[in-house]
Every structure is written in structure tokens, then in C-alpha cells.
Amino acid sequence: MNKIQKTLVLVVLVIAGIFSFNQTNAAVRLPALIGNNMVLQQNAAINVWGWADAGEKVIVQASWLSASAEVVATKEGNWKTIINTPNAGGPYTMTITGRDYSIKIENILIGEVWLCSGQSNMDLTIKGLGGWGNYKPEVRDEVQRGDFASVRLFTVQKDTSAYVRTDCKGNWLTVDTGTVDNFSATAWFYGSSLSKKLGIPVGLIYTAWGGTAAEVWTPVASLEAAPELQHFIHHYSGYAWWPGTAGVLYNAMIHPLTNYTIKGAIWYQGESNRMDYKLYPALMNTLITSWRKAWGIGDFPFYFVQIAPYLYKERNSGALLREAQMKCLSIPNTGMAVTLDIAGDINDIHPKNKLDVGIRLSLWALTKTYGQDVGSFSGPVYKDFKVEKKSISIEFIYTDGELKITETAKNNFAIAGADKVFYPATVKIQGNKLVVSSKKVKHPVAVRYAFLNTSVSSLFNGTGLPASSFRTDDWEIDTK
């Protein structure tokens, strides 16, 4: 054996030795979600999981517990154990020890954990929307002062997969103007609002991708089990810059998170499904049900944002999708934030005011999830109508004492008779009801409010929250 050959053999042996050393001493591995700075759900039985050599004993010791938990890795190298968390607080530590290797996790907080998902209006960061200049200076000042030191941020790296993944890429970050700049604006304003009101740590997991349709975030098996949703299984809804195959984002960006205990989810999506308005309620019911099943923690809260006014090329498609979203309120433990009044530019599909969006989502959570009295949490919601001779009375819930119509030239109400021809209507407020009429319609049968793609709010409740667009009829509407 010559000198060169001997050198090559030596190099191979050294590399093999290094690889062997790492295999022996770093066998215990954790998912991206379990790491420094994480927030764990309070008062819960949470999973701690990872990978190790087959048959290896793994010990989990949390500093808030007096006893450790032990688990043995399966023959496939998986391990998972359950530990209990206390009331909100921290910081704490956790140590995971295998046969030859320990991992210490530091700066852990216990509090409330929320998943934040959807398409571009959830995906856009504060920086991506133009920066802090969109908001009053004090909004940024709060972050600079360290008012949100107990809020932690996890961004799931964008990825797709044809099969379910068990891990993702990302890490927990503490809050400063830099980390918040590059975090979902909607998610940030939601989480910071919760932090202010609850006074406890909040963990936000941001997993979103612009342009994506709801079926991409839904397990294929769940779509296959729903006869009315077969269209979505083989329908491609993407482009070169975003994925459009059913299930691929659920597999890569939702399923890896399902071992991590959350309190609930917020969702901002719908623009890419606007032409699926007839199927959207069933699609969202399937998505929500499948996520709840995957987490296995019951019907956790799911609060979503109704899409804003925008000049879509397909007539009425935005209004019809908003109607479909309102129908999703029939799904248990859901709530909807209306944005008809904060769109700004109807030529921009991405409203810059994410502060009010986040706050409106948080009002639902504070009221329905945390039982706090924050006053109004929803704008007026259409309940029923009644034909009264030459007028139609409309009844609402969530009026908070009164209904208000802005003093504008257009009140956004239209009324029609049996001929289905709509005319601008006159509206009178009577307590929690509106009385709608028109001299041009002697025998009215239907009323519509803000039922155009670009309609902006004119109807509000006593606290100034806007009503969703709605209609009393179920006639076919042209989108061409």
C-alpha cells in the first residue's frame, strides 16, 4: 500500500469515527418545536417527543415537576411521553437525557399557545406590508420597550410533501422589533392583544403560505371521505410560486405540529377559493374537523377572518365567498372577524390594517375562550327577516344595544320583488331591527346588504363593529 492509499484509508477511518461518535453521543433528537424559548400550553397534559436509538431509555425532567418521566424508544426509533404543565409562568428548564447524551432546554414559558395559518393575508409580515409606518408610533414603541417579553414566536419554514411529515424547520424566538418585523402581522397583533388582556405568556406558531387554497391545508384522506369534495382531490389550484395540490401543506406544515398542544387556531384565507363558494363551507368544516381530530384535544377554538372588499374580475365572487364564510359560523366553536370597513384600497387584495384584524380576532378569543367581559366581540349578524306589506324587517344578533348606519350617500341596502330586480332601498332603524323598503318595489320579497365585491361597511353595532354582508334570498347569482 503506497503513501497516498494509506492517507486515504486514514481519512476514511477518521470520518467513520466521527460519524460513529455522533451516532452514539447524539442519538436523542427533538423536533423543531421543542427548544429554547418555547411556550407550552398551561394546565395541560402535553406531549414531549422525539427520536432515539431503538430500545433506548429517554428521561424527561421538567423544572416545574418533582418527578421525571421515562419512556423507551420504539423499534422505529420514536419516543413520546406526557407531562403536566402548571399555571402560566416561568421561565423554566427541561432536560431530555438518553443513554449517552443530554439536551437542556432553557427559557421555557408556560401560557397560551395559538396556531396561525392561512394564505397571504396571514402570511404577510409587518415588514412585507410596508413596516411600522402603517401604525401609530406607540404600536412599535410597545415592542421596543419590551412590553411583550413573554410573547414567543415560531415561524414554520415553507415546505410541501406528498406524505405526512413528523418534523418541520423553525425555532422559537423572543420578541424585539426585528423578530416582529418578519412575523405574520395578523398573528402578531392577535397575540399581542391577548398578552395585554390576559397578562400571561403567549406562544404563536405561524404557518402560512400566500396564494394557497384551503384544500392544500386539508388531509387528502379527509377530502376522500367527503363525497361532495372529490373535486378538490385532483384539482390543482397553484402556480409556480405557490403549491396547489390537495394535502401537501397539511402534510409538511400542519401535521408536524399536531403533537404540540395548542389552545386554538386563527385562520385568514379564502381569496383563492372564491370561485368555490358553494363548496367552501363543507371544505372548511372538513379542514377544521380534520385538524381537531389530528390534535386530539377536542373541538378547540377556530377563529377566522372574512375576506375584505376587493375588485375581483369575477362578478360577485367576493360577496359570495363572504357569504360562504358566514355560513362557517355554524361549525362549533368558531368565530369570524369582519373586515368590510378596513379594506382601504379596493385595488389591493392585502389590506394593510392588520392591527384591527388581530384585535377583532382576539375579541372572540377573550370572550368565548377565556370568558372575559370585553364588551362587543362581533358586529351585527343577520338572523331572520319578515315581509311586512311594502317593507321587509331584518333582525340581527350582536347589536350591542343599537344599530348604526353611517351617514353616506349609499347605505348598501337593496330590495327586490318576485322579478328579482334589485333597487336601492330606504332603511329605518327600529331597535335591533331594520325596516327596508323602496317606492319602486310594492311587493318586496328579498333584501341584500353590501353584496358586491367592493362593498364597504355602512352598518355597525353600538360599539362600532361592522356587520357582514348578507342576503335574505338564495337566488343564483352571476359571477361572469
Secondary structure, DSSP 8 states (H G I E B T S, - for coil): --HHHHHHHHHHHHHHHHHHHHHHHS--B--TTSSTT-EEETTSEEEEEEE-STT-EEEEEETT-SS-EEEE--TTSEEEEEEE--SSEEEEEEEEE-SS-EEEEEEEEEEEEEEEEESHHHH-BTTTTT-GGGS-HHHHHHHHTTTTTTEEEEE------SS--S-----EEE--HHHHHTSBHHHHHHHHHHHHHH-S-EEEEEEE-TT--GGGGS-HHHHHT-GGGTHHHH----BTTB--STTHHIIIIIGGGTTS--SEEEEE--GGGGGGTTTHHHHHHHHHHHHHHHHTS-S--EEEE-------SSTTHHHHHHHHHHHGGGSTTEEEE--TT----TT-SS-S-HHHHHHHHHHHIIIIIT----S--S--EEEEEEEETTEEEEEEE--TT-EEE-SSS---EEEE-TT--EEE-EEEEETTEEEEE-TT-SS--EEEES-STT----EEETTS-B---EES--------
